[in-house]
């Protein structure tokens, strides 16, 4: 039987993170890289990877938390891939999943995935605590507003005059979600 391709998947949360270090030195036939949060599996390059990868291929991922940030998503993705006879290899944890369901493999996936999810929850908790302390000291002002007060008023007027919201969102370089926040709340 012909051996499959070696496919790499990299995910970084922000543009200032270095994606190259994750699978450095590995020989890959194809690489997919997402530059988004891992909070869910709705990622463009992950979707492209799942369409591209075939039976007999091996998926190389730096660590479990790069593939998924919560245990349910991690187990679902690994299960879907291994059912398609794709090997999933996590470099940092030195674990391979082939679909040959052994109790030890299932346990390791669950335990390691639970640690990654727990670590993410701790990070969010520390972030919330830090913001609360900064607010208490009066040094946290929140995220900078997308629009000035003048722009926000103009946006509301133009929407009430019948201009298309999608065109206005593009013009003001904001998402439609942000546009709706300006229309329904006093964001400025």
Buried (B, 14 or more C-beta within 10 A) or exposed (E): EEEBBBBBBBBBBEEEEEBEEBBEEEEBEBBBBBBBEBBEBEBEBBEEBBEEBEEBBBBBBBBBBBBBBBBEBBBEBBBEBBEBEBBBBBBEBEBEBBBEEEEEBBEBBEEBBEBBBEEBEEEEEEEEEEEEEEEEEEEEEEEEEBBEEEBBEBBEEBBEEEEEBEEBBEEBEBEEEBBBBBBEEEEE
